[in-house]
Amino acid sequence: MAWTWTLETAAGEVTGRSEEFESRGDAESWIGEEFGDLVNDGVDQVRLFDGDDEIYGPMSLHAESS
Protein backbone atom coordinates (compact mmCIF):
# COMPACT_ATOMS: atom_id res chain seq x y z
CA MET A 1 0.00 0.00 0.00
CA ALA A 2 0.98 3.62 -0.43
CA TRP A 3 1.03 6.06 2.48
CA THR A 4 -0.52 9.50 1.85
CA TRP A 5 -1.76 12.55 3.72
CA THR A 6 -5.02 14.35 3.05
CA LEU A 7 -4.65 18.11 3.46
CA GLU A 8 -7.67 19.81 5.04
CA THR A 9 -9.14 23.04 6.30
CA ALA A 10 -10.09 23.34 9.98
CA ALA A 11 -13.64 22.39 8.96
CA GLY A 12 -12.39 19.11 7.48
CA GLU A 13 -12.70 20.11 3.81
CA VAL A 14 -10.09 18.22 1.79
CA THR A 15 -7.96 20.64 -0.21
CA GLY A 16 -5.42 18.15 -1.55
CA ARG A 17 -3.31 15.06 -1.03
CA SER A 18 0.38 14.55 -0.55
CA GLU A 19 2.56 12.51 -2.81
CA GLU A 20 2.65 8.76 -2.12
CA PHE A 21 5.25 7.34 0.26
CA GLU A 22 6.57 3.79 0.53
CA SER A 23 6.49 3.73 4.34
CA ARG A 24 4.81 5.37 7.30
CA GLY A 25 8.20 6.68 8.43
CA ASP A 26 8.74 8.41 5.08
CA ALA A 27 5.27 9.97 5.26
CA GLU A 28 5.81 11.19 8.83
CA SER A 29 9.24 12.60 7.96
CA TRP A 30 7.70 14.51 5.06
CA ILE A 31 4.98 16.09 7.21
CA GLY A 32 7.61 17.09 9.76
CA GLU A 33 9.62 18.85 7.08
CA GLU A 34 6.71 20.43 5.20
CA PHE A 35 4.21 21.47 7.90
CA GLY A 36 5.33 25.12 7.93
CA ASP A 37 4.83 25.48 4.18
CA LEU A 38 1.50 23.66 4.39
CA VAL A 39 0.24 26.07 7.08
CA ASN A 40 1.36 29.00 4.92
CA ASP A 41 -0.65 27.48 2.06
CA GLY A 42 -3.81 27.37 4.22
CA VAL A 43 -3.72 23.74 5.39
CA ASP A 44 -5.00 23.46 8.96
CA GLN A 45 -5.00 19.71 9.57
CA VAL A 46 -4.00 16.42 7.97
CA ARG A 47 -4.98 12.76 8.05
CA LEU A 48 -2.64 9.84 7.36
CA PHE A 49 -3.82 7.00 5.13
CA ASP A 50 -2.36 3.61 4.27
CA GLY A 51 -4.09 2.99 0.97
CA ASP A 52 -7.79 3.58 1.72
CA ASP A 53 -7.42 2.98 5.48
CA GLU A 54 -7.27 6.06 7.71
CA ILE A 55 -4.49 5.51 10.26
CA TYR A 56 -4.91 8.70 12.26
CA GLY A 57 -6.22 12.20 12.14
CA PRO A 58 -7.27 14.81 12.03
CA MET A 59 -3.93 16.16 13.25
CA SER A 60 -3.75 19.93 13.59
CA LEU A 61 -0.74 21.70 12.10
CA HIS A 62 -1.20 24.61 14.54
CA ALA A 63 0.37 24.97 17.97
CA GLU A 64 -1.90 24.21 20.90
CA SER A 65 -3.09 27.28 22.78
CA SER A 66 -2.94 27.23 26.56
Backbone as a printed PyTorch tensor [residue, N CA C, xyz], in Angstrom:
tensor([[[  0.8330,  -1.1860,   0.0000],
         [  0.0000,   0.0000,   0.0000],
         [  0.8770,   1.2480,   0.0000]],

        [[  0.2870,   2.3390,  -0.4280],
         [  0.9820,   3.6240,  -0.4330],
         [  0.4620,   4.4780,   0.7190]],

        [[  1.3610,   5.1690,   1.3700],
         [  1.0270,   6.0600,   2.4750],
         [  0.8530,   7.4700,   1.9230]],

        [[ -0.2520,   8.1310,   2.3000],
         [ -0.5160,   9.5010,   1.8540],
         [ -1.1540,  10.3030,   2.9780]],

        [[ -1.0800,  11.6080,   2.8260],
         [ -1.7570,  12.5490,   3.7240],
         [ -2.8660,  13.2380,   2.9530]],

        [[ -4.0390,  13.4180,   3.5950],
         [ -5.0160,  14.3460,   3.0520],
         [ -4.7570,  15.6760,   3.7320]],

        [[ -4.8720,  16.7420,   2.9800],
         [ -4.6470,  18.1060,   3.4600],
         [ -6.0120,  18.7530,   3.5800]],

        [[ -6.3150,  19.3460,   4.7580],
         [ -7.6680,  19.8100,   5.0380],
         [ -7.7020,  21.1910,   5.6760]],

        [[ -8.8640,  21.8270,   5.5460],
         [ -9.1420,  23.0440,   6.2970],
         [ -9.5300,  22.6460,   7.7240]],

        [[ -9.6750,  23.6160,   8.6040],
         [-10.0930,  23.3390,   9.9810],
         [-11.4790,  22.6970,  10.0330]],

        [[-12.2960,  22.9630,   9.0240],
         [-13.6400,  22.3890,   8.9580],
         [-13.6460,  20.9700,   8.3920]],

        [[-12.4840,  20.4660,   7.9990],
         [-12.3950,  19.1070,   7.4810],
         [-12.5630,  19.0040,   5.9740]],

        [[-12.5990,  20.1310,   5.2630],
         [-12.7040,  20.1060,   3.8060],
         [-11.3490,  19.7180,   3.2180]],

        [[-11.3340,  18.6740,   2.4150],
         [-10.0930,  18.2170,   1.7920],
         [ -9.6990,  19.1910,   0.6920]],

        [[ -8.4580,  19.6850,   0.7910],
         [ -7.9570,  20.6360,  -0.2060],
         [ -6.8730,  20.0210,  -1.0810]],

        [[ -6.4340,  18.8200,  -0.7420],
         [ -5.4160,  18.1540,  -1.5470],
         [ -4.9100,  16.9010,  -0.8750]],

        [[ -3.9620,  16.2650,  -1.5510],
         [ -3.3110,  15.0590,  -1.0310],
         [ -1.8170,  15.2120,  -1.2540]],

        [[ -1.0680,  14.5720,  -0.3910],
         [  0.3780,  14.5530,  -0.5520],
         [  0.7580,  13.5880,  -1.6670]],

        [[  2.0320,  13.5610,  -1.9600],
         [  2.5570,  12.5140,  -2.8150],
         [  2.4260,  11.1850,  -2.0790]],

        [[  2.6900,  10.0770,  -2.7490],
         [  2.6470,   8.7580,  -2.1210],
         [  4.0230,   8.4100,  -1.5670]],

        [[  4.0140,   7.7470,  -0.4040],
         [  5.2490,   7.3380,   0.2610],
         [  5.2530,   5.8270,   0.4240]],

        [[  6.4430,   5.2360,   0.4140],
         [  6.5730,   3.7890,   0.5300],
         [  6.3820,   3.2920,   1.9550]],

        [[  6.6100,   4.1640,   2.9520],
         [  6.4920,   3.7300,   4.3410],
         [  5.8660,   4.8310,   5.1900]],

        [[  5.3640,   4.4100,   6.3500],
         [  4.8080,   5.3660,   7.3030],
         [  5.8940,   6.3350,   7.7620]],

        [[  7.0940,   5.8340,   8.0040],
         [  8.1950,   6.6800,   8.4320],
         [  8.5110,   7.7610,   7.4140]],

        [[  8.4920,   7.4120,   6.1280],
         [  8.7360,   8.4080,   5.0810],
         [  7.6410,   9.4680,   5.0810]],

        [[  6.3900,   9.0310,   5.2390],
         [  5.2670,   9.9750,   5.2610],
         [  5.3710,  10.9100,   6.4680]],

        [[  5.7080,  10.3650,   7.6260],
         [  5.8090,  11.1900,   8.8270],
         [  7.0080,  12.1340,   8.7540]],

        [[  8.0920,  11.7020,   8.1470],
         [  9.2400,  12.5950,   7.9580],
         [  8.8550,  13.7620,   7.0580]],

        [[  8.1230,  13.4630,   6.0000],
         [  7.7040,  14.5100,   5.0610],
         [  6.8460,  15.5570,   5.7560]],

        [[  5.8550,  15.1180,   6.5470],
         [  4.9840,  16.0940,   7.2070],
         [  5.7830,  16.9310,   8.1900]],

        [[  6.7630,  16.3480,   8.8430],
         [  7.6150,  17.0860,   9.7610],
         [  8.4270,  18.1590,   9.0690]],

        [[  8.8350,  17.8860,   7.8450],
         [  9.6210,  18.8500,   7.0830],
         [  8.7650,  19.9060,   6.4060]],

        [[  7.5500,  19.5640,   6.0390],
         [  6.7070,  20.4330,   5.2030],
         [  5.6080,  21.1800,   5.9410]],

        [[  5.3920,  20.8950,   7.2470],
         [  4.2110,  21.4650,   7.8970],
         [  4.1780,  22.9840,   7.8470]],

        [[  5.3040,  23.6580,   7.9760],
         [  5.3310,  25.1240,   7.9300],
         [  4.8370,  25.6610,   6.5990]],

        [[  5.2880,  25.0600,   5.5010],
         [  4.8310,  25.4810,   4.1770],
         [  3.3500,  25.1580,   3.9880]],

        [[  2.9110,  24.0210,   4.5120],
         [  1.4970,  23.6590,   4.3920],
         [  0.6110,  24.6740,   5.1200]],

        [[  1.0070,  25.0700,   6.3290],
         [  0.2390,  26.0710,   7.0780],
         [  0.1890,  27.3770,   6.2870]],

        [[  1.3170,  27.7760,   5.7300],
         [  1.3580,  29.0010,   4.9160],
         [  0.4570,  28.9070,   3.6970]],

        [[  0.2300,  27.6980,   3.2050],
         [ -0.6510,  27.4750,   2.0580],
         [ -2.1180,  27.3010,   2.4580]],

        [[ -2.4280,  27.4420,   3.7580],
         [ -3.8130,  27.3670,   4.2150],
         [ -4.2720,  26.0140,   4.7020]],

        [[ -3.3570,  25.0590,   4.8560],
         [ -3.7230,  23.7420,   5.3850],
         [ -3.7500,  23.8350,   6.9080]],

        [[ -4.8560,  23.3940,   7.5120],
         [ -5.0030,  23.4550,   8.9620],
         [ -4.7750,  22.1190,   9.6480]],

        [[ -5.1210,  21.0300,   8.9570],
         [ -5.0020,  19.7050,   9.5660],
         [ -4.7600,  18.6770,   8.4730]],

        [[ -4.2900,  17.5100,   8.9040],
         [ -3.9960,  16.4240,   7.9690],
         [ -4.4830,  15.0990,   8.5430]],

        [[ -4.6520,  14.1280,   7.6590],
         [ -4.9840,  12.7570,   8.0470],
         [ -4.0430,  11.8280,   7.2940]],

        [[ -3.5470,  10.8080,   7.9760],
         [ -2.6410,   9.8440,   7.3640],
         [ -3.4190,   8.6060,   6.9310]],

        [[ -3.1730,   8.1780,   5.6880],
         [ -3.8230,   6.9950,   5.1320],
         [ -2.7760,   5.9900,   4.6720]],

        [[ -3.1000,   4.7120,   4.8610],
         [ -2.3580,   3.6070,   4.2710],
         [ -3.3060,   3.0100,   3.2490]],

        [[ -3.1150,   3.3630,   1.9910],
         [ -4.0930,   2.9920,   0.9680],
         [ -5.3900,   3.7230,   1.2550]],

        [[ -6.4820,   2.9730,   1.4110],
         [ -7.7890,   3.5760,   1.7160],
         [ -8.0770,   3.6170,   3.2130]],

        [[ -7.1880,   3.0700,   4.0340],
         [ -7.4190,   2.9830,   5.4760],
         [ -6.8530,   4.2080,   6.1920]],

        [[ -7.7340,   4.9260,   6.9210],
         [ -7.2660,   6.0590,   7.7150],
         [ -6.5430,   5.5300,   8.9480]],

        [[ -5.3000,   5.9580,   9.1430],
         [ -4.4860,   5.5090,  10.2630],
         [ -4.6630,   6.4430,  11.4500]],

        [[ -4.5860,   7.7480,  11.2160],
         [ -4.9150,   8.7000,  12.2650],
         [ -5.2020,  10.0680,  11.6850]],

        [[ -5.8590,  10.8500,  12.5200],
         [ -6.2240,  12.2050,  12.1440],
         [ -7.6170,  12.4950,  12.6420]],

        [[ -8.0440,  13.7040,  12.5630],
         [ -7.2690,  14.8080,  12.0310],
         [ -6.1620,  15.2390,  13.0260]],

        [[ -5.0400,  15.6480,  12.4550],
         [ -3.9280,  16.1590,  13.2500],
         [ -3.7330,  17.6190,  12.8590]],

        [[ -3.9050,  18.5010,  13.8360],
         [ -3.7500,  19.9340,  13.5890],
         [ -2.2990,  20.2610,  13.2870]],

        [[ -2.0890,  21.2090,  12.3900],
         [ -0.7440,  21.7030,  12.0980],
         [ -0.4440,  22.9790,  12.8810]],

        [[ -1.3660,  23.3970,  13.7440],
         [ -1.2020,  24.6130,  14.5350],
         [ -0.7960,  24.2690,  15.9700]],

        [[ -0.0450,  25.1620,  16.5760],
         [  0.3720,  24.9700,  17.9660],
         [ -0.8530,  25.0100,  18.8830]],

        [[ -0.8190,  24.1880,  19.9200],
         [ -1.9040,  24.2100,  20.9030],
         [ -1.8660,  25.5140,  21.6750]],

        [[ -3.0370,  26.0690,  21.9520],
         [ -3.0860,  27.2760,  22.7800],
         [ -3.3750,  26.8670,  24.2190]],

        [[ -2.7820,  27.5990,  25.1540],
         [ -2.9430,  27.2330,  26.5610],
         [ -4.1400,  27.8730,  27.1700]]])
